[in-house]
């Protein structure tokens, strides 16, 4: 079906755009957070310890993001299960 | 033309689309802030690359508490709203 294909293409496009927005927002937050935490005194170069800190910070933030996602979904599913319908 | 809202069907659809998009954006904002808050409160040690068990538990609890708080706040807001509009209805006598 032509209209089906068009619909699917549109849905895919929207999902792609929303994923990109997600990623953009995530990266902005990571930048802000990790810079605040890891670089207390701005100097002219990034020291190796600051660099390591930033790497660890990013890994941890993404792990936290995944964890929040999983917890949130689990909680929502629980809610739906308890109420028998989506609120 | 819908007499109640004065919008054509196409316009209603467009409005609904826009409201949906805004709702999704709003939700993503909330989510981002949630992660930000829980990360700031729970994660202090950047010497390792993986989340420790303590940090993991902390973040899970943080999410559950935030969700419970949001639920309670919206309930309370609805209660306040209802009492305010009831007051307004009783006023003009």
Backbone of each chain as nested JSON, in Angstrom:
{
  "chains": [
    {"id": "A", "residues": [
      {"number": 1, "name": "UNK", "atoms": {"N": [0.841, -1.19, 0.0], "CA": [0.0, 0.0, 0.0], "C": [0.875, 1.239, 0.0]}},
      {"number": 2, "name": "UNK", "atoms": {"N": [0.58, 2.152, -0.86], "CA": [1.42, 3.333, -0.958], "C": [1.281, 4.217, 0.267]}},
      {"number": 3, "name": "UNK", "atoms": {"N": [0.034, 4.416, 0.707], "CA": [-0.164, 5.302, 1.854], "C": [0.465, 4.704, 3.107]}},
      {"number": 4, "name": "UNK", "atoms": {"N": [0.442, 3.366, 3.214], "CA": [1.079, 2.7, 4.357], "C": [2.564, 2.993, 4.38]}},
      {"number": 5, "name": "UNK", "atoms": {"N": [3.162, 2.881, 3.181], "CA": [4.61, 3.114, 3.087], "C": [4.938, 4.552, 3.481]}},
      {"number": 6, "name": "UNK", "atoms": {"N": [4.078, 5.475, 3.002], "CA": [4.315, 6.891, 3.327], "C": [4.201, 7.104, 4.833]}},
      {"number": 7, "name": "UNK", "atoms": {"N": [3.156, 6.481, 5.412], "CA": [2.956, 6.632, 6.851], "C": [4.17, 6.131, 7.609]}},
      {"number": 8, "name": "UNK", "atoms": {"N": [4.649, 4.941, 7.188], "CA": [5.806, 4.351, 7.88], "C": [7.015, 5.251, 7.768]}},
      {"number": 9, "name": "UNK", "atoms": {"N": [7.186, 5.821, 6.565], "CA": [8.343, 6.7, 6.363], "C": [8.254, 7.914, 7.281]}},
      {"number": 10, "name": "UNK", "atoms": {"N": [7.042, 8.459, 7.407], "CA": [6.864, 9.637, 8.26], "C": [7.151, 9.291, 9.707]}},
      {"number": 11, "name": "UNK", "atoms": {"N": [6.61, 8.151, 10.162], "CA": [6.835, 7.739, 11.557], "C": [8.322, 7.577, 11.809]}},
      {"number": 12, "name": "UNK", "atoms": {"N": [9.007, 6.946, 10.848], "CA": [10.446, 6.733, 11.02], "C": [11.171, 8.079, 11.131]}},
      {"number": 13, "name": "UNK", "atoms": {"N": [10.769, 9.017, 10.259], "CA": [11.404, 10.331, 10.26], "C": [11.208, 11.033, 11.597]}},
      {"number": 14, "name": "UNK", "atoms": {"N": [9.972, 10.973, 12.091], "CA": [9.673, 11.633, 13.363], "C": [10.493, 11.008, 14.49]}},
      {"number": 15, "name": "UNK", "atoms": {"N": [10.57, 9.664, 14.462], "CA": [11.345, 8.989, 15.503], "C": [12.806, 9.38, 15.437]}},
      {"number": 16, "name": "UNK", "atoms": {"N": [13.326, 9.462, 14.212], "CA": [14.725, 9.852, 14.043], "C": [14.96, 11.241, 14.609]}},
      {"number": 17, "name": "UNK", "atoms": {"N": [14.046, 12.157, 14.257], "CA": [14.214, 13.529, 14.741], "C": [14.122, 13.575, 16.256]}},
      {"number": 18, "name": "UNK", "atoms": {"N": [13.192, 12.827, 16.826], "CA": [13.047, 12.891, 18.28], "C": [14.248, 12.234, 18.956]}},
      {"number": 19, "name": "UNK", "atoms": {"N": [14.804, 11.179, 18.339], "CA": [16.014, 10.58, 18.897], "C": [17.169, 11.561, 18.862]}},
      {"number": 20, "name": "UNK", "atoms": {"N": [17.263, 12.298, 17.747], "CA": [18.351, 13.274, 17.649], "C": [18.208, 14.357, 18.693]}},
      {"number": 21, "name": "UNK", "atoms": {"N": [16.966, 14.779, 18.911], "CA": [16.737, 15.785, 19.942], "C": [17.114, 15.266, 21.316]}},
      {"number": 22, "name": "UNK", "atoms": {"N": [16.744, 13.999, 21.579], "CA": [17.13, 13.363, 22.824], "C": [18.624, 13.409, 23.009]}},
      {"number": 23, "name": "UNK", "atoms": {"N": [19.323, 12.933, 21.954], "CA": [20.783, 12.861, 22.033], "C": [21.366, 14.246, 22.261]}},
      {"number": 24, "name": "UNK", "atoms": {"N": [20.808, 15.24, 21.555], "CA": [21.335, 16.606, 21.705], "C": [21.157, 17.086, 23.132]}},
      {"number": 25, "name": "UNK", "atoms": {"N": [19.956, 16.878, 23.679], "CA": [19.702, 17.331, 25.035], "C": [20.607, 16.609, 26.026]}},
      {"number": 26, "name": "UNK", "atoms": {"N": [20.762, 15.29, 25.796], "CA": [21.607, 14.498, 26.688], "C": [23.027, 15.043, 26.684]}},
      {"number": 27, "name": "UNK", "atoms": {"N": [23.55, 15.297, 25.492], "CA": [24.929, 15.78, 25.409], "C": [25.088, 17.139, 26.064]}},
      {"number": 28, "name": "UNK", "atoms": {"N": [24.086, 18.004, 25.874], "CA": [24.153, 19.316, 26.536], "C": [24.247, 19.15, 28.037]}},
      {"number": 29, "name": "UNK", "atoms": {"N": [23.388, 18.27, 28.593], "CA": [23.374, 18.083, 30.038], "C": [24.698, 17.506, 30.527]}},
      {"number": 30, "name": "UNK", "atoms": {"N": [25.212, 16.539, 29.749], "CA": [26.492, 15.938, 30.137], "C": [27.579, 17.006, 30.185]}},
      {"number": 31, "name": "UNK", "atoms": {"N": [27.635, 17.817, 29.118], "CA": [28.641, 18.882, 29.069], "C": [28.584, 19.762, 30.292]}},
      {"number": 32, "name": "UNK", "atoms": {"N": [27.358, 20.244, 30.555], "CA": [27.178, 21.16, 31.669], "C": [27.622, 20.54, 32.982]}},
      {"number": 33, "name": "UNK", "atoms": {"N": [27.035, 19.371, 33.261], "CA": [27.283, 18.671, 34.508], "C": [28.74, 18.32, 34.715]}},
      {"number": 34, "name": "UNK", "atoms": {"N": [29.316, 17.651, 33.719], "CA": [30.662, 17.123, 33.893], "C": [31.693, 18.24, 33.939]}},
      {"number": 35, "name": "UNK", "atoms": {"N": [31.444, 19.32, 33.204], "CA": [32.375, 20.44, 33.29], "C": [32.344, 21.034, 34.686]}},
      {"number": 36, "name": "UNK", "atoms": {"N": [31.118, 21.21, 35.212], "CA": [30.997, 21.759, 36.562], "C": [31.717, 20.901, 37.584]}},
      {"number": 37, "name": "UNK", "atoms": {"N": [31.541, 19.572, 37.46], "CA": [32.097, 18.683, 38.47], "C": [33.591, 18.468, 38.33]}},
      {"number": 38, "name": "UNK", "atoms": {"N": [34.052, 18.395, 37.081], "CA": [35.422, 17.935, 36.869], "C": [36.438, 19.048, 36.69]}},
      {"number": 39, "name": "UNK", "atoms": {"N": [35.979, 20.229, 36.316], "CA": [36.933, 21.31, 36.055], "C": [36.66, 22.456, 37.01]}},
      {"number": 40, "name": "UNK", "atoms": {"N": [37.116, 22.352, 38.24], "CA": [36.802, 23.385, 39.227], "C": [37.482, 24.714, 38.941]}},
      {"number": 41, "name": "UNK", "atoms": {"N": [38.749, 24.637, 38.447], "CA": [39.437, 25.888, 38.146], "C": [39.864, 25.874, 36.69]}},
      {"number": 42, "name": "UNK", "atoms": {"N": [39.223, 26.676, 35.867], "CA": [39.581, 26.637, 34.444], "C": [40.998, 27.133, 34.222]}},
      {"number": 43, "name": "UNK", "atoms": {"N": [41.785, 26.304, 33.514], "CA": [43.147, 26.71, 33.174], "C": [43.242, 26.803, 31.668]}},
      {"number": 44, "name": "UNK", "atoms": {"N": [44.446, 26.851, 31.14], "CA": [44.551, 27.0, 29.694], "C": [44.449, 25.666, 28.968]}},
      {"number": 45, "name": "UNK", "atoms": {"N": [44.803, 24.557, 29.652], "CA": [44.648, 23.24, 29.035], "C": [43.912, 22.314, 29.986]}},
      {"number": 46, "name": "UNK", "atoms": {"N": [43.425, 21.206, 29.41], "CA": [42.731, 20.214, 30.225], "C": [43.766, 19.235, 30.745]}},
      {"number": 47, "name": "UNK", "atoms": {"N": [43.932, 19.179, 32.067], "CA": [44.922, 18.259, 32.624], "C": [44.453, 16.829, 32.422]}},
      {"number": 48, "name": "UNK", "atoms": {"N": [45.374, 15.884, 32.608], "CA": [45.016, 14.488, 32.352], "C": [43.996, 14.002, 33.362]}},
      {"number": 49, "name": "UNK", "atoms": {"N": [44.099, 14.497, 34.607], "CA": [43.127, 14.06, 35.613], "C": [41.741, 14.588, 35.276]}},
      {"number": 50, "name": "UNK", "atoms": {"N": [41.689, 15.837, 34.792], "CA": [40.393, 16.401, 34.396], "C": [39.822, 15.625, 33.222]}},
      {"number": 51, "name": "UNK", "atoms": {"N": [40.705, 15.232, 32.328], "CA": [40.27, 14.476, 31.155], "C": [39.698, 13.126, 31.568]}},
      {"number": 52, "name": "UNK", "atoms": {"N": [40.417, 12.435, 32.476], "CA": [39.926, 11.136, 32.962], "C": [38.59, 11.305, 33.651]}},
      {"number": 53, "name": "UNK", "atoms": {"N": [38.53, 12.357, 34.495], "CA": [37.292, 12.636, 35.222], "C": [36.148, 12.833, 34.256]}},
      {"number": 54, "name": "UNK", "atoms": {"N": [36.388, 13.618, 33.19], "CA": [35.32, 13.891, 32.229], "C": [34.854, 12.607, 31.55]}},
      {"number": 55, "name": "UNK", "atoms": {"N": [35.807, 11.748, 31.205], "CA": [35.438, 10.474, 30.572], "C": [34.574, 9.636, 31.497]}},
      {"number": 56, "name": "UNK", "atoms": {"N": [35.051, 9.469, 32.738], "CA": [34.273, 8.688, 33.707], "C": [32.901, 9.296, 33.917]}},
      {"number": 57, "name": "UNK", "atoms": {"N": [32.885, 10.643, 34.011], "CA": [31.613, 11.338, 34.236], "C": [30.638, 11.022, 33.123]}},
      {"number": 58, "name": "UNK", "atoms": {"N": [31.116, 11.076, 31.887], "CA": [30.219, 10.823, 30.771], "C": [29.689, 9.399, 30.8]}},
      {"number": 59, "name": "UNK", "atoms": {"N": [30.597, 8.439, 31.055], "CA": [30.163, 7.049, 31.112], "C": [29.095, 6.874, 32.188]}},
      {"number": 60, "name": "UNK", "atoms": {"N": [29.362, 7.478, 33.34], "CA": [28.43, 7.334, 34.452], "C": [27.095, 7.997, 34.153]}},
      {"number": 61, "name": "UNK", "atoms": {"N": [27.158, 9.175, 33.506], "CA": [25.905, 9.877, 33.212], "C": [25.046, 9.054, 32.279]}},
      {"number": 62, "name": "UNK", "atoms": {"N": [25.696, 8.454, 31.257], "CA": [24.916, 7.653, 30.311], "C": [24.361, 6.413, 30.987]}},
      {"number": 63, "name": "UNK", "atoms": {"N": [25.159, 5.802, 31.878], "CA": [24.646, 4.656, 32.61], "C": [23.452, 5.084, 33.46]}},
      {"number": 64, "name": "UNK", "atoms": {"N": [23.561, 6.261, 34.07], "CA": [22.46, 6.777, 34.883], "C": [21.235, 7.01, 34.024]}},
      {"number": 65, "name": "UNK", "atoms": {"N": [21.43, 7.57, 32.821], "CA": [20.315, 7.817, 31.913], "C": [19.598, 6.511, 31.592]}},
      {"number": 66, "name": "UNK", "atoms": {"N": [20.382, 5.479, 31.259], "CA": [19.784, 4.186, 30.961], "C": [19.023, 3.631, 32.151]}},
      {"number": 67, "name": "UNK", "atoms": {"N": [19.612, 3.794, 33.334], "CA": [18.983, 3.282, 34.538], "C": [17.664, 3.996, 34.81]}},
      {"number": 68, "name": "UNK", "atoms": {"N": [17.674, 5.332, 34.671], "CA": [16.443, 6.102, 34.887], "C": [15.378, 5.663, 33.903]}},
      {"number": 69, "name": "UNK", "atoms": {"N": [15.787, 5.482, 32.646], "CA": [14.868, 5.012, 31.611], "C": [14.226, 3.692, 32.026]}},
      {"number": 70, "name": "UNK", "atoms": {"N": [15.088, 2.728, 32.428], "CA": [14.583, 1.406, 32.793], "C": [13.647, 1.483, 33.992]}},
      {"number": 71, "name": "UNK", "atoms": {"N": [14.055, 2.236, 35.034], "CA": [13.212, 2.347, 36.226], "C": [11.881, 2.979, 35.892]}},
      {"number": 72, "name": "UNK", "atoms": {"N": [11.927, 4.042, 35.078], "CA": [10.709, 4.761, 34.709], "C": [9.744, 3.844, 33.984]}},
      {"number": 73, "name": "UNK", "atoms": {"N": [10.271, 3.126, 32.968], "CA": [9.423, 2.22, 32.188], "C": [8.825, 1.141, 33.082]}},
      {"number": 74, "name": "UNK", "atoms": {"N": [9.67, 0.597, 33.988], "CA": [9.186, -0.457, 34.875], "C": [8.043, 0.066, 35.738]}},
      {"number": 75, "name": "UNK", "atoms": {"N": [8.214, 1.281, 36.263], "CA": [7.21, 1.859, 37.14], "C": [5.908, 2.094, 36.389]}},
      {"number": 76, "name": "UNK", "atoms": {"N": [6.029, 2.627, 35.156], "CA": [4.841, 2.898, 34.349], "C": [4.112, 1.589, 34.055]}},
      {"number": 77, "name": "UNK", "atoms": {"N": [4.888, 0.547, 33.732], "CA": [4.271, -0.746, 33.432], "C": [3.519, -1.275, 34.642]}},
      {"number": 78, "name": "UNK", "atoms": {"N": [4.153, -1.075, 35.814], "CA": [3.513, -1.494, 37.047], "C": [2.184, -0.768, 37.228]}},
      {"number": 79, "name": "UNK", "atoms": {"N": [2.224, 0.545, 36.969], "CA": [1.035, 1.373, 37.105], "C": [-0.066, 0.878, 36.176]}},
      {"number": 80, "name": "UNK", "atoms": {"N": [0.301, 0.616, 34.916], "CA": [-0.682, 0.139, 33.943], "C": [-1.251, -1.197, 34.392]}},
      {"number": 81, "name": "UNK", "atoms": {"N": [-0.36, -2.051, 34.886], "CA": [-0.786, -3.373, 35.329], "C": [-1.767, -3.26, 36.485]}},
      {"number": 82, "name": "UNK", "atoms": {"N": [-1.462, -2.322, 37.412], "CA": [-2.337, -2.172, 38.576], "C": [-3.703, -1.615, 38.205]}},
      {"number": 83, "name": "UNK", "atoms": {"N": [-3.68, -0.64, 37.284], "CA": [-4.939, 0.006, 36.958], "C": [-5.697, -0.692, 35.85]}},
      {"number": 84, "name": "UNK", "atoms": {"N": [-5.03, -1.536, 35.111], "CA": [-5.692, -2.266, 34.046], "C": [-5.825, -1.465, 32.759]}},
      {"number": 85, "name": "UNK", "atoms": {"N": [-5.464, -0.167, 32.776], "CA": [-5.474, 0.606, 31.544], "C": [-4.492, 1.744, 31.697]}},
      {"number": 86, "name": "UNK", "atoms": {"N": [-4.124, 2.333, 30.574], "CA": [-3.168, 3.446, 30.623], "C": [-3.881, 4.686, 31.102]}},
      {"number": 87, "name": "UNK", "atoms": {"N": [-3.29, 5.38, 32.089], "CA": [-3.942, 6.591, 32.62], "C": [-3.568, 7.816, 31.77]}}
    ]},
    {"id": "B", "residues": [
      {"number": 1, "name": "UNK", "atoms": {"N": [-17.181, 22.909, 9.914], "CA": [-16.781, 23.874, 10.963], "C": [-17.407, 23.434, 12.279]}},
      {"number": 2, "name": "UNK", "atoms": {"N": [-16.572, 23.206, 13.244], "CA": [-17.049, 22.754, 14.548], "C": [-17.611, 23.952, 15.306]}},
      {"number": 3, "name": "UNK", "atoms": {"N": [-18.902, 23.932, 15.643], "CA": [-19.508, 25.111, 16.285], "C": [-18.925, 25.392, 17.652]}},
      {"number": 4, "name": "UNK", "atoms": {"N": [-18.472, 24.333, 18.365], "CA": [-17.99, 24.571, 19.734], "C": [-16.639, 25.258, 19.749]}},
      {"number": 5, "name": "UNK", "atoms": {"N": [-15.767, 24.904, 18.801], "CA": [-14.43, 25.522, 18.855], "C": [-14.188, 26.489, 17.712]}},
      {"number": 6, "name": "UNK", "atoms": {"N": [-15.044, 26.454, 16.679], "CA": [-14.852, 27.361, 15.551], "C": [-13.71, 26.951, 14.649]}},
      {"number": 7, "name": "UNK", "atoms": {"N": [-13.259, 25.686, 14.755], "CA": [-12.137, 25.239, 13.92], "C": [-12.629, 24.231, 12.895]}},
      {"number": 8, "name": "UNK", "atoms": {"N": [-12.025, 24.265, 11.709], "CA": [-12.328, 23.214, 10.739], "C": [-11.649, 21.926, 11.193]}},
      {"number": 9, "name": "UNK", "atoms": {"N": [-12.015, 20.843, 10.498], "CA": [-11.458, 19.559, 10.91], "C": [-9.949, 19.523, 10.725]}},
      {"number": 10, "name": "UNK", "atoms": {"N": [-9.509, 20.098, 9.608], "CA": [-8.056, 20.123, 9.348], "C": [-7.342, 20.92, 10.424]}},
      {"number": 11, "name": "UNK", "atoms": {"N": [-7.975, 22.03, 10.828], "CA": [-7.347, 22.871, 11.854], "C": [-7.312, 22.149, 13.193]}},
      {"number": 12, "name": "UNK", "atoms": {"N": [-8.4, 21.434, 13.507], "CA": [-8.41, 20.679, 14.763], "C": [-7.308, 19.651, 14.791]}},
      {"number": 13, "name": "UNK", "atoms": {"N": [-7.143, 18.989, 13.635], "CA": [-6.098, 17.956, 13.557], "C": [-4.736, 18.58, 13.767]}},
      {"number": 14, "name": "UNK", "atoms": {"N": [-4.548, 19.744, 13.099], "CA": [-3.255, 20.428, 13.223], "C": [-3.004, 20.824, 14.668]}},
      {"number": 15, "name": "UNK", "atoms": {"N": [-4.048, 21.332, 15.319], "CA": [-3.914, 21.739, 16.72], "C": [-3.542, 20.546, 17.59]}},
      {"number": 16, "name": "UNK", "atoms": {"N": [-4.251, 19.431, 17.32], "CA": [-3.974, 18.236, 18.107], "C": [-2.536, 17.784, 17.92]}},
      {"number": 17, "name": "UNK", "atoms": {"N": [-2.071, 17.816, 16.656], "CA": [-0.677, 17.45, 16.385], "C": [0.284, 18.299, 17.177]}},
      {"number": 18, "name": "UNK", "atoms": {"N": [0.031, 19.614, 17.15], "CA": [0.954, 20.526, 17.832], "C": [0.944, 20.293, 19.336]}},
      {"number": 19, "name": "UNK", "atoms": {"N": [-0.268, 20.068, 19.886], "CA": [-0.345, 19.816, 21.326], "C": [0.409, 18.54, 21.677]}},
      {"number": 20, "name": "UNK", "atoms": {"N": [0.264, 17.518, 20.84], "CA": [0.975, 16.267, 21.081], "C": [2.469, 16.48, 21.081]}},
      {"number": 21, "name": "UNK", "atoms": {"N": [2.939, 17.196, 20.052], "CA": [4.387, 17.452, 19.952], "C": [4.887, 18.176, 21.19]}},
      {"number": 22, "name": "UNK", "atoms": {"N": [4.077, 19.178, 21.621], "CA": [4.508, 19.945, 22.785], "C": [4.557, 19.069, 24.021]}},
      {"number": 23, "name": "UNK", "atoms": {"N": [3.569, 18.167, 24.124], "CA": [3.537, 17.274, 25.271], "C": [4.76, 16.366, 25.292]}},
      {"number": 24, "name": "UNK", "atoms": {"N": [5.127, 15.865, 24.104], "CA": [6.298, 14.994, 24.027], "C": [7.55, 15.755, 24.429]}},
      {"number": 25, "name": "UNK", "atoms": {"N": [7.658, 17.0, 23.921], "CA": [8.821, 17.817, 24.274], "C": [8.866, 18.052, 25.776]}},
      {"number": 26, "name": "UNK", "atoms": {"N": [7.704, 18.368, 26.325], "CA": [7.609, 18.623, 27.758], "C": [8.082, 17.414, 28.547]}},
      {"number": 27, "name": "UNK", "atoms": {"N": [7.614, 16.238, 28.09], "CA": [7.991, 15.028, 28.782], "C": [9.489, 14.807, 28.718]}},
      {"number": 28, "name": "UNK", "atoms": {"N": [10.071, 15.026, 27.546], "CA": [11.518, 14.819, 27.408], "C": [12.287, 15.783, 28.287]}},
      {"number": 29, "name": "UNK", "atoms": {"N": [11.771, 17.005, 28.425], "CA": [12.396, 17.965, 29.339], "C": [12.389, 17.454, 30.765]}},
      {"number": 30, "name": "UNK", "atoms": {"N": [11.183, 16.967, 31.189], "CA": [11.055, 16.43, 32.534], "C": [12.053, 15.304, 32.751]}},
      {"number": 31, "name": "UNK", "atoms": {"N": [12.119, 14.414, 31.752], "CA": [13.006, 13.27, 31.87], "C": [14.454, 13.719, 32.024]}},
      {"number": 32, "name": "UNK", "atoms": {"N": [14.857, 14.653, 31.166], "CA": [16.225, 15.15, 31.232], "C": [16.548, 15.749, 32.579]}},
      {"number": 33, "name": "UNK", "atoms": {"N": [15.609, 16.553, 33.112], "CA": [15.828, 17.156, 34.42], "C": [15.903, 16.107, 35.513]}},
      {"number": 34, "name": "UNK", "atoms": {"N": [15.065, 15.051, 35.349], "CA": [15.086, 13.988, 36.34], "C": [16.458, 13.333, 36.397]}},
      {"number": 35, "name": "UNK", "atoms": {"N": [16.971, 12.981, 35.209], "CA": [18.295, 12.353, 35.173], "C": [19.336, 13.281, 35.777]}},
      {"number": 36, "name": "UNK", "atoms": {"N": [19.261, 14.555, 35.412], "CA": [20.208, 15.539, 35.919], "C": [20.208, 15.586, 37.435]}},
      {"number": 37, "name": "UNK", "atoms": {"N": [18.998, 15.723, 38.016], "CA": [18.868, 15.808, 39.461], "C": [19.402, 14.576, 40.153]}},
      {"number": 38, "name": "UNK", "atoms": {"N": [18.975, 13.393, 39.675], "CA": [19.38, 12.164, 40.339], "C": [20.877, 11.947, 40.189]}},
      {"number": 39, "name": "UNK", "atoms": {"N": [21.414, 12.291, 39.041], "CA": [22.854, 12.149, 38.868], "C": [23.604, 13.049, 39.837]}},
      {"number": 40, "name": "UNK", "atoms": {"N": [23.17, 14.311, 39.907], "CA": [23.854, 15.252, 40.806], "C": [23.775, 14.802, 42.248]}},
      {"number": 41, "name": "UNK", "atoms": {"N": [22.606, 14.273, 42.667], "CA": [22.467, 13.877, 44.065], "C": [23.202, 12.591, 44.383]}},
      {"number": 42, "name": "UNK", "atoms": {"N": [23.307, 11.694, 43.426], "CA": [23.745, 10.341, 43.752], "C": [25.179, 10.017, 43.381]}},
      {"number": 43, "name": "UNK", "atoms": {"N": [25.734, 10.732, 42.407], "CA": [27.035, 10.303, 41.892], "C": [28.099, 11.324, 42.234]}},
      {"number": 44, "name": "UNK", "atoms": {"N": [29.074, 10.901, 43.053], "CA": [30.097, 11.82, 43.496], "C": [31.503, 11.455, 43.047]}},
      {"number": 45, "name": "UNK", "atoms": {"N": [31.697, 10.162, 42.798], "CA": [33.046, 9.656, 42.653], "C": [33.335, 9.337, 41.196]}},
      {"number": 46, "name": "UNK", "atoms": {"N": [34.27, 10.062, 40.615], "CA": [34.559, 9.851, 39.204], "C": [35.852, 9.118, 38.955]}},
      {"number": 47, "name": "UNK", "atoms": {"N": [36.304, 8.339, 39.947], "CA": [37.539, 7.612, 39.714], "C": [37.298, 6.334, 38.928]}},
      {"number": 48, "name": "UNK", "atoms": {"N": [36.053, 5.83, 38.93], "CA": [35.774, 4.653, 38.124], "C": [34.776, 5.016, 37.037]}},
      {"number": 49, "name": "UNK", "atoms": {"N": [34.704, 4.144, 36.014], "CA": [33.853, 4.449, 34.878], "C": [32.458, 3.869, 35.005]}},
      {"number": 50, "name": "UNK", "atoms": {"N": [32.295, 2.927, 35.903], "CA": [30.99, 2.282, 36.028], "C": [30.303, 2.742, 37.303]}},
      {"number": 51, "name": "UNK", "atoms": {"N": [28.959, 2.692, 37.293], "CA": [28.205, 3.065, 38.479], "C": [28.38, 2.005, 39.552]}},
      {"number": 52, "name": "UNK", "atoms": {"N": [28.663, 2.448, 40.764], "CA": [28.792, 1.48, 41.856], "C": [27.399, 1.002, 42.265]}},
      {"number": 53, "name": "UNK", "atoms": {"N": [27.379, -0.064, 43.081], "CA": [26.096, -0.595, 43.546], "C": [25.313, 0.437, 44.327]}},
      {"number": 54, "name": "UNK", "atoms": {"N": [26.036, 1.191, 45.159], "CA": [25.373, 2.22, 45.966], "C": [24.724, 3.27, 45.076]}},
      {"number": 55, "name": "UNK", "atoms": {"N": [25.47, 3.707, 44.042], "CA": [24.956, 4.747, 43.15], "C": [23.751, 4.23, 42.376]}},
      {"number": 56, "name": "UNK", "atoms": {"N": [23.822, 2.973, 41.949], "CA": [22.698, 2.396, 41.205], "C": [21.438, 2.387, 42.051]}},
      {"number": 57, "name": "UNK", "atoms": {"N": [21.573, 1.884, 43.301], "CA": [20.412, 1.862, 44.18], "C": [19.875, 3.252, 44.422]}},
      {"number": 58, "name": "UNK", "atoms": {"N": [20.812, 4.193, 44.636], "CA": [20.412, 5.582, 44.891], "C": [19.604, 6.13, 43.73]}},
      {"number": 59, "name": "UNK", "atoms": {"N": [20.072, 5.906, 42.5], "CA": [19.373, 6.45, 41.339], "C": [17.995, 5.823, 41.185]}},
      {"number": 60, "name": "UNK", "atoms": {"N": [17.911, 4.499, 41.389], "CA": [16.591, 3.855, 41.268], "C": [15.61, 4.457, 42.252]}},
      {"number": 61, "name": "UNK", "atoms": {"N": [16.062, 4.612, 43.505], "CA": [15.172, 5.171, 44.522], "C": [14.815, 6.612, 44.186]}},
      {"number": 62, "name": "UNK", "atoms": {"N": [15.803, 7.337, 43.659], "CA": [15.566, 8.735, 43.287], "C": [14.443, 8.839, 42.264]}},
      {"number": 63, "name": "UNK", "atoms": {"N": [14.486, 7.955, 41.252], "CA": [13.45, 7.987, 40.214], "C": [12.086, 7.713, 40.814]}},
      {"number": 64, "name": "UNK", "atoms": {"N": [12.005, 6.674, 41.657], "CA": [10.715, 6.319, 42.233], "C": [10.167, 7.447, 43.088]}},
      {"number": 65, "name": "UNK", "atoms": {"N": [11.05, 8.057, 43.881], "CA": [10.598, 9.159, 44.732], "C": [10.124, 10.339, 43.912]}},
      {"number": 66, "name": "UNK", "atoms": {"N": [10.88, 10.667, 42.843], "CA": [10.482, 11.806, 42.001], "C": [9.126, 11.561, 41.385]}},
      {"number": 67, "name": "UNK", "atoms": {"N": [8.905, 10.332, 40.9], "CA": [7.622, 10.036, 40.281], "C": [6.504, 10.138, 41.299]}},
      {"number": 68, "name": "UNK", "atoms": {"N": [6.746, 9.601, 42.513], "CA": [5.713, 9.667, 43.545], "C": [5.419, 11.123, 43.901]}},
      {"number": 69, "name": "UNK", "atoms": {"N": [6.476, 11.942, 43.991], "CA": [6.285, 13.36, 44.301], "C": [5.45, 14.044, 43.235]}},
      {"number": 70, "name": "UNK", "atoms": {"N": [5.791, 13.773, 41.965], "CA": [5.041, 14.403, 40.876], "C": [3.574, 14.024, 40.93]}},
      {"number": 71, "name": "UNK", "atoms": {"N": [3.312, 12.735, 41.203], "CA": [1.928, 12.284, 41.281], "C": [1.193, 13.034, 42.375]}},
      {"number": 72, "name": "UNK", "atoms": {"N": [1.815, 13.087, 43.568], "CA": [1.157, 13.724, 44.704], "C": [0.911, 15.208, 44.413]}},
      {"number": 73, "name": "UNK", "atoms": {"N": [1.928, 15.853, 43.788], "CA": [1.794, 17.27, 43.486], "C": [0.645, 17.516, 42.517]}},
      {"number": 74, "name": "UNK", "atoms": {"N": [0.511, 16.667, 41.494], "CA": [-0.588, 16.899, 40.554], "C": [-1.937, 16.635, 41.196]}},
      {"number": 75, "name": "UNK", "atoms": {"N": [-1.979, 15.644, 42.095], "CA": [-3.237, 15.405, 42.807], "C": [-3.623, 16.635, 43.608]}},
      {"number": 76, "name": "UNK", "atoms": {"N": [-2.645, 17.147, 44.343], "CA": [-2.896, 18.299, 45.197], "C": [-3.315, 19.511, 44.37]}},
      {"number": 77, "name": "UNK", "atoms": {"N": [-2.615, 19.69, 43.223], "CA": [-2.942, 20.799, 42.332], "C": [-4.373, 20.697, 41.859]}},
      {"number": 78, "name": "UNK", "atoms": {"N": [-4.791, 19.468, 41.486], "CA": [-6.162, 19.27, 41.034], "C": [-7.143, 19.586, 42.159]}},
      {"number": 79, "name": "UNK", "atoms": {"N": [-6.802, 19.164, 43.385], "CA": [-7.682, 19.461, 44.517], "C": [-7.84, 20.957, 44.707]}},
      {"number": 80, "name": "UNK", "atoms": {"N": [-6.706, 21.669, 44.681], "CA": [-6.737, 23.122, 44.847], "C": [-7.565, 23.786, 43.757]}},
      {"number": 81, "name": "UNK", "atoms": {"N": [-7.32, 23.358, 42.526], "CA": [-8.046, 23.885, 41.38], "C": [-9.535, 23.716, 41.557]}},
      {"number": 82, "name": "UNK", "atoms": {"N": [-9.919, 22.495, 41.983], "CA": [-11.338, 22.206, 42.157], "C": [-11.94, 23.113, 43.224]}},
      {"number": 83, "name": "UNK", "atoms": {"N": [-11.21, 23.273, 44.348], "CA": [-11.778, 24.096, 45.425], "C": [-11.841, 25.559, 45.004]}},
      {"number": 84, "name": "UNK", "atoms": {"N": [-10.853, 26.011, 44.217], "CA": [-10.864, 27.403, 43.763], "C": [-12.024, 27.667, 42.828]}},
      {"number": 85, "name": "UNK", "atoms": {"N": [-12.263, 26.743, 41.9], "CA": [-13.359, 26.976, 40.952], "C": [-14.703, 26.832, 41.652]}},
      {"number": 86, "name": "UNK", "atoms": {"N": [-14.782, 25.97, 42.673], "CA": [-16.027, 25.876, 43.441], "C": [-16.295, 27.19, 44.145]}},
      {"number": 87, "name": "UNK", "atoms": {"N": [-15.219, 27.799, 44.687], "CA": [-15.352, 29.093, 45.35], "C": [-15.865, 30.148, 44.382]}},
      {"number": 88, "name": "UNK", "atoms": {"N": [-15.269, 30.168, 43.196], "CA": [-15.654, 31.163, 42.191], "C": [-17.115, 31.004, 41.809]}},
      {"number": 89, "name": "UNK", "atoms": {"N": [-17.564, 29.741, 41.779], "CA": [-18.95, 29.519, 41.383], "C": [-19.904, 29.984, 42.468]}},
      {"number": 90, "name": "UNK", "atoms": {"N": [-19.459, 29.881, 43.732], "CA": [-20.351, 30.261, 44.826], "C": [-20.403, 31.754, 45.043]}},
      {"number": 91, "name": "UNK", "atoms": {"N": [-19.352, 32.46, 44.57], "CA": [-19.245, 33.889, 44.87], "C": [-20.386, 34.759, 44.331]}},
      {"number": 92, "name": "UNK", "atoms": {"N": [-20.576, 34.828, 42.985], "CA": [-21.587, 35.762, 42.49], "C": [-22.99, 35.381, 42.945]}},
      {"number": 93, "name": "UNK", "atoms": {"N": [-23.521, 36.052, 43.941], "CA": [-24.841, 35.726, 44.489], "C": [-25.803, 36.906, 44.295]}}
    ]}
  ]
}
